[in-house]
């Protein structure tokens, strides 16, 4: 009796996991609003951060068809120590939502931090995570859904 209950419980858990994972994959595949990255800065570390972030967003941003509403990440960087530009950069990332080209944008959230050559990938993961959170929280503003 206990063995039958354990098998039934495992089967139910496996079935739920399969359906649950399929729904999660479906949600990921149907990216709502496109995400664009705009950059301001002239330091090497910040430029690398921007290039890798832009590449990562382009590869994980299957927004289709093209939409007028867009999330923007405004990334700005500056050398932490001007006399030692390879040590680190201070960055700020601001997330906004633009309903149409040329319209005023909604300010959503911002982050501020320091990035070094060793932490670029970690900062990109942090920005990507924050972007997903912003999209989930403010996605309802995109009325074209």
Buried (B, 14 or more C-beta within 10 A) or exposed (E): EEEEEEEEEEEEEEEEEEEEEEEEEEEEEEBBBBBBBEBEBEBBBBBBBBEBBBEBBEEEBEBEEEBEBBBBBBBBBBBBEEEEBEEBBBBBBBBBBBBEEEEEBEEBBEBEEEBBEEBBEEBBEBBBEBBEEBBEEBBEBBEEE
